[in-house]
Amino acid sequence: MTPGPGAGPVRAVGLLGNASKLDLPPAIEVALAACRAHGVKLLAGRELANVVPVGVDVLEPDALIRACDVIVALGGDGTMLRATRVLGSSGVPLLGVNLGSLGYLTDIPVPDLARAFEQLVAGDFHLEDRTQVSCRVMRAGSDVAQMAALNDLVINMGPLPRAIEMELRLDGDSLGHFLGDGVVVSTPTGSTAYNLSAGGPICATAVPCLLIAPICPHALGMRPLVVPESTAIEIIVLRTGEGAVLTADGQETFTLADGDHLMLGIADTRVRLVKFPQSSFYRVMRHKLNWGGPRRRERKGR
């Protein structure tokens, strides 16, 4: 991840979102008022056709991306991740507004929405390029699937409570075979997602690395790893039974088979996120994880 300069004049803003969110209509009204005040055009994706006010044009995803200088995802982190897949390799900047609960990616809460849109349309922001992790699945010497993810790529058995036997290789060196419920390979951006739940470390988004976290390994020596982003990661699926899957950001899945070789590394395409001067990774962590919360009152006599 490298910080970038502001994206220049914002003439059109596009909205993507989760139409089921109760806070969505008032959030759209705030966005519309800010855009009108600055002469900026507001557009929306087709999924918001039933909730946008009259006068906001609704477009199909490809047309929306071509027409907009910035895309705003209204919802939770899942909405944000879906938006990154819609954007693909377009390079259009993305801003996340949190209408959900956790919101590690969507770091603008509803109370700050009006201020954020004022800053957005005024150009008071910068861009951060976030890495994605990619995977190429090889079966019997042929490519059978390719995926990329902003947060993580996960190998597990889906809903089946069975272990998977795998071999992990880094830059061609084998770390041996291990049995477990799966493995998470995440970017620094995704370190607070499944990686964190699997016991992996939190990683600042500016660190050029990838994180590998085994899920419930059947060996105490198999621990989470942090490796340089240039590392060639290879995972060989040795034994699954049935039902092992590769999942990208919880959005796309591919069914794996015994003997599949998964080649993982940094994707060519990066995601450009809109960040404001008041944005802070550590402030988000402190708030979401309740770091430095109220101290318990010490008992008398101690």
Secondary structure, DSSP 8 states (H G I E B T S, - for coil): -EEE-------EEEEEE-TT-TTHHHHHHHHHHHHHHTT-EEEEEGGGTTTS-TT-EEE-HHHHHHH-SEEEEEESHHHHHHHHHHHTTS---EEEEE-SS--SS--EEGGGHHHHHHHHHHT--EEEEE--EEEEEEETTEEEEEEEESSEEEEE-TTS---EEEEEEETTEEEEEEEESEEEEE-SGGGGTHHHHTT-----TTS-EEEEEEES-SSTT---EEEETT--EEEEEEE--S--EEEETTTEEEE--TT-EEEEEE-S--EEEEE-TT--HHHHHHHHTTTT-------TT-
